């Protein structure tokens, strides 16, 4: 007997560096609402700024990097151009 097919979802770590501080602070409520929606959809695993507030780390689950990039294109921070992408890498955690 063959079991059900299980979708393979990858985890991605996005590191960003903030810029355009005044604009970023204006857009932050919309950005956080965007992230809350992704959390509810189980696309966002966790997110938060660095302690010095110069950037942030976000961990997502997606079927592919292309899917994640499409999702990120709708982020108000991306639209307002308030961060530079430092890195986006697939991550394979070995512990939860």
C-alpha positions in Angstrom: 0.0 0.0 0.0 1.3 3.4 -0.9 0.9 6.2 1.5 -0.4 9.7 0.7 1.8 12.1 -1.1 3.5 14.6 1.2 4.3 18.0 -0.2 7.9 19.0 0.2 8.1 22.5 1.6 11.5 24.2 1.9 12.5 26.7 4.5 14.2 30.0 3.4 16.1 32.5 5.5 15.9 36.1 4.4 18.3 38.6 5.9 17.6 42.3 5.1 19.3 45.6 5.9 17.0 48.6 6.5 17.4 51.9 4.6 15.1 55.0 4.1 14.4 55.0 7.8 11.6 57.7 7.8 9.7 55.9 5.0 10.3 52.5 6.7 8.7 53.7 10.0 5.7 55.0 8.1 5.2 51.7 6.3 6.0 49.4 9.2 2.3 48.9 10.3 1.4 47.7 6.8 4.6 45.5 6.7 3.7 43.9 10.0 0.1 43.3 8.9 1.6 41.6 5.8 3.8 39.4 8.0 0.8 38.5 10.3 -1.1 37.4 7.2 1.8 35.2 6.1 2.0 33.8 9.6 -1.7 32.9 9.5 -1.1 31.2 6.1 1.8 29.3 7.6 4.2 30.8 5.1 6.1 32.8 7.7 7.8 30.8 10.5 9.3 33.6 12.5 10.6 37.2 11.9 12.2 40.0 13.8 14.6 42.9 13.7 18.2 42.8 14.8 18.7 44.2 18.3 20.3 47.4 16.8 17.3 47.8 14.4 19.6 47.9 11.3 17.8 45.0 9.6 16.0 41.8 10.3 15.9 38.1 9.8 12.8 36.3 8.5 12.2 32.6 8.0 9.6 31.4 5.5 8.3 28.1 4.2 7.5 27.9 0.5 7.4 25.3 -2.3 10.2 27.1 -4.1 12.3 30.2 -4.1 10.3 31.5 -7.0 7.1 31.2 -5.0 8.7 33.0 -2.1 10.0 35.8 -4.3 6.5 36.3 -5.7 5.1 36.5 -2.2 7.8 38.9 -1.1 7.0 41.2 -4.0 3.8 42.2 -2.2 5.5 43.1 1.0 4.9 46.8 1.7 8.6 47.2 2.7 9.6 45.9 -0.7 7.2 48.2 -2.5 8.4 51.2 -0.5 12.1 50.3 -1.1 13.1 50.4 2.5 15.4 47.4 2.6 18.2 45.8 0.7 18.3 42.0 0.5 21.5 40.8 2.2 20.8 37.2 1.5 18.0 34.7 0.7 19.0 31.1 1.2 17.3 27.8 1.5 17.8 26.4 5.0 17.7 22.8 6.1 17.3 22.8 9.9 18.1 19.6 11.7 16.3 20.5 14.9 12.8 22.1 15.2 
